[in-house]
């Protein structure tokens, strides 16, 4: 009957400030309880997290684990089963087609055999925003429902912006103020661009690595500038 849970109350973490730890040496480090899923902002060093999941039933279970921050730079995921380690590369640094599940979030499928226990260790780096250490765990069905609702939300979001643009266009034309029209057009474009870049939509379309960080900064600055310019020009 499992559907969804946040793993943070059951997770531990390490702030690897010297950047010296690896999956081979991580067992020697001093783990701490993860009291907050926010592991700090603009860190140039990695953070490590770990948790354990066990299938207590007599049938195979499929779980979907997801990091709730769409614009994480790097998530090196290590799944430990007995003496076997499976490595997955998630985050915006890596191309979307290199992932098992192409999604704007960092998502991975875990299949647990009856009574099987797995350990989930993650190395996380996010140099342009806060580091999110949380793993959200979904059943396969609840994750599909979540994805469908997200698609609906993005459709509504884009629809509102398009409707706003076409509603405002006749008014702007009537004012005969070409500068205000230009400012407003760039405001709409930069707003959509910023939302797409910071929420992983551009990543899901194939943009990754340093490029997506540059685009996020570019649209953020552009959006801030044209918000101010539209307000000042409108008041004038």
C-alpha positions as CSV (number, residue, x, y, z in Angstrom):
1,X,0.0,0.0,0.0
2,X,3.0,2.3,-0.1
3,X,2.6,5.5,-2.1
4,X,4.9,8.3,-1.0
5,X,7.3,9.3,1.8
6,X,10.1,11.8,2.4
7,X,13.3,10.0,3.4
8,X,15.0,12.9,5.2
9,X,13.9,11.9,8.7
10,X,15.8,8.7,8.2
11,X,18.9,10.1,6.4
12,X,22.4,11.0,7.5
13,X,24.9,13.4,5.9
14,X,28.5,14.5,5.7
15,X,29.8,17.9,4.6
16,X,33.0,17.0,2.7
17,X,34.6,20.4,3.1
18,X,38.1,19.2,2.1
19,X,36.7,17.2,-0.9
20,X,38.7,14.1,0.1
21,X,36.1,11.5,0.5
22,X,35.1,8.8,-2.1
23,X,32.7,5.9,-2.1
24,X,35.6,3.7,-1.1
25,X,36.5,5.8,2.0
26,X,33.1,7.1,3.0
27,X,32.6,4.4,5.6
28,X,35.4,6.0,7.7
29,X,33.7,9.4,7.9
30,X,31.6,10.6,10.8
31,X,27.9,10.7,9.7
32,X,25.4,13.1,11.3
33,X,21.6,13.0,11.3
34,X,20.2,15.1,8.5
35,X,18.0,17.6,10.5
36,X,17.3,19.7,7.4
37,X,17.2,18.6,3.8
38,X,18.9,22.0,2.9
39,X,22.6,21.2,3.2
40,X,23.8,24.8,2.5
41,X,23.9,27.2,-0.3
42,X,26.6,28.0,-3.0
43,X,29.0,25.3,-1.6
44,X,32.1,24.5,-3.7
45,X,32.5,21.2,-1.8
46,X,30.4,18.0,-2.0
47,X,27.9,16.8,0.6
48,X,27.2,13.1,1.1
49,X,23.9,11.5,2.2
50,X,22.9,8.0,3.0
51,X,19.7,6.0,3.9
52,X,18.5,2.4,3.8
53,X,15.4,0.9,2.2
54,X,14.1,-2.6,2.9
55,X,11.3,-4.5,1.2
56,X,9.6,-6.3,4.0
57,X,7.0,-8.0,1.8
58,X,7.2,-11.3,0.0
59,X,6.9,-9.8,-3.5
60,X,9.2,-7.6,-5.6
61,X,8.6,-3.9,-5.2
62,X,9.5,-1.0,-7.5
63,X,10.3,2.4,-5.9
64,X,11.0,5.7,-7.6
65,X,13.4,8.0,-5.8
66,X,13.5,11.7,-6.7
67,X,15.5,14.7,-5.5
68,X,13.0,17.6,-5.1
69,X,15.3,20.3,-6.6
70,X,15.2,20.3,-10.3
71,X,18.4,22.3,-10.9
72,X,21.0,20.3,-8.9
73,X,24.3,20.4,-10.6
74,X,25.6,16.9,-9.7
75,X,24.2,13.8,-8.0
76,X,26.4,10.8,-8.0
77,X,24.1,8.0,-6.8
78,X,25.5,4.7,-5.4
79,X,23.1,1.8,-4.8
80,X,24.7,-0.8,-2.6
81,X,23.3,-4.4,-2.6
82,X,25.5,-6.9,-0.6
83,X,28.9,-6.5,-2.3
84,X,27.6,-4.9,-5.5
85,X,27.6,-1.2,-6.2
86,X,25.4,0.4,-9.0
87,X,26.4,3.9,-10.0
88,X,24.1,6.5,-11.5
89,X,25.0,10.0,-12.7
90,X,22.2,12.5,-12.1
91,X,21.9,16.3,-12.1
92,X,22.1,19.0,-14.7
93,X,25.8,18.4,-15.3
94,X,25.1,15.2,-17.3
95,X,23.1,14.9,-20.5
96,X,19.4,13.9,-20.2
97,X,19.8,10.9,-22.5
98,X,22.5,9.4,-20.2
99,X,19.9,8.9,-17.5
100,X,17.7,5.8,-17.2
101,X,14.7,8.0,-16.7
102,X,14.7,11.2,-18.8
103,X,13.0,13.7,-16.4
104,X,13.5,17.3,-15.4
105,X,14.2,16.0,-11.9
106,X,16.9,13.6,-10.8
107,X,15.0,10.3,-10.7
108,X,16.0,6.7,-10.4
109,X,14.1,3.4,-10.3
110,X,14.8,0.9,-7.5
111,X,13.5,-2.6,-7.7
112,X,13.8,-4.5,-4.5
113,X,13.4,-8.3,-4.3
114,X,11.4,-9.8,-1.4
115,X,13.1,-9.0,2.0
116,X,16.0,-7.2,0.1
117,X,17.7,-4.3,1.8
118,X,19.6,-1.6,-0.2
119,X,21.8,1.3,0.9
120,X,21.5,4.5,-1.0
121,X,24.6,6.8,-0.8
122,X,24.6,10.1,-2.7
123,X,27.3,12.6,-3.4
124,X,25.8,16.0,-4.1
125,X,27.2,19.3,-5.5
126,X,25.3,22.5,-6.3
127,X,27.5,25.5,-6.8
128,X,24.9,28.0,-8.0
129,X,22.1,27.3,-5.5
130,X,21.4,25.5,-2.2
131,X,22.2,21.8,-2.0
132,X,19.1,19.7,-1.5
133,X,19.8,16.4,0.3
134,X,16.2,15.0,0.3
135,X,15.1,11.8,-1.4
136,X,11.4,11.6,-2.1
137,X,10.3,8.0,-2.5
138,X,7.2,7.2,-4.7
139,X,5.5,4.0,-5.7
140,X,5.6,3.7,-9.5
141,X,1.9,4.6,-9.8
142,X,2.1,7.6,-7.5
143,X,5.1,8.9,-9.5
144,X,3.2,8.7,-12.8
145,X,0.3,10.6,-11.2
146,X,2.8,13.2,-9.9
147,X,4.3,13.6,-13.4
148,X,0.9,14.0,-15.1
149,X,-0.1,16.7,-12.6
150,X,3.2,18.5,-13.2
151,X,2.5,18.4,-17.0
152,X,-0.9,19.9,-16.3
153,X,0.6,22.6,-14.2
154,X,3.1,23.6,-16.8
155,X,0.3,23.7,-19.4
156,X,-1.6,26.1,-17.2
157,X,1.5,28.2,-16.5
158,X,2.3,28.6,-20.2
159,X,-1.3,29.2,-21.1
160,X,-1.6,32.0,-18.6
161,X,1.5,33.7,-20.0
162,X,0.3,33.4,-23.6
163,X,-3.1,34.7,-22.6
164,X,-1.5,37.6,-20.8
165,X,0.6,38.4,-23.8
166,X,-2.3,38.4,-26.3
167,X,-4.6,40.3,-23.9
168,X,-2.0,43.0,-23.3
169,X,-0.9,43.3,-27.0
170,X,-3.9,45.3,-28.2
171,X,-3.6,47.6,-25.2
172,X,0.1,48.2,-25.9
173,X,-0.7,48.8,-29.6
174,X,-3.3,51.4,-28.6
175,X,-0.8,53.3,-26.5
176,X,1.4,53.6,-29.5
177,X,4.4,53.3,-27.2
178,X,6.8,51.0,-29.0
179,X,9.3,51.1,-26.1
180,X,6.8,49.8,-23.6
181,X,5.7,47.1,-26.1
182,X,9.4,46.0,-26.5
183,X,10.0,46.0,-22.8
184,X,6.9,43.9,-22.1
185,X,7.7,41.4,-24.9
186,X,11.2,40.9,-23.4
187,X,9.6,40.6,-19.9
188,X,7.5,37.7,-21.1
189,X,10.3,36.0,-22.9
190,X,12.8,36.3,-20.0
191,X,10.2,35.2,-17.4
192,X,9.4,32.0,-19.4
193,X,13.1,31.4,-20.1
194,X,14.0,31.8,-16.4
195,X,11.3,29.4,-15.3
196,X,12.3,26.8,-17.9
197,X,16.0,27.0,-16.9
198,X,15.7,27.0,-13.1
199,X,13.0,24.3,-13.1
200,X,14.8,21.8,-15.3
201,X,12.6,22.1,-18.4
202,X,15.6,23.2,-20.6
203,X,17.6,20.2,-19.2
204,X,14.8,17.9,-20.2
205,X,15.1,19.3,-23.7
206,X,18.8,18.5,-23.9
207,X,20.6,21.5,-22.4
208,X,23.1,20.5,-19.7
209,X,26.4,21.3,-18.0
210,X,27.8,24.8,-17.8
211,X,25.4,26.0,-20.5
212,X,22.3,25.6,-18.3
213,X,23.9,27.6,-15.5
214,X,24.8,30.4,-17.8
215,X,21.3,30.5,-19.2
216,X,19.8,30.5,-15.7
217,X,21.9,33.5,-14.7
218,X,21.2,35.2,-18.1
219,X,17.4,34.9,-17.9
220,X,17.4,35.8,-14.2
221,X,19.3,39.1,-14.8
222,X,17.1,39.8,-17.9
223,X,13.9,39.1,-16.1
224,X,14.9,41.5,-13.2
225,X,15.9,44.3,-15.6
226,X,12.8,44.2,-17.7
227,X,10.4,43.9,-14.7
228,X,11.8,47.2,-13.5
229,X,11.8,48.8,-17.0
230,X,8.2,47.8,-17.6
231,X,7.0,49.3,-14.3
232,X,9.0,52.5,-14.8
233,X,7.8,52.9,-18.4
234,X,4.2,52.1,-17.5
235,X,4.2,54.7,-14.7
236,X,5.7,57.3,-17.0
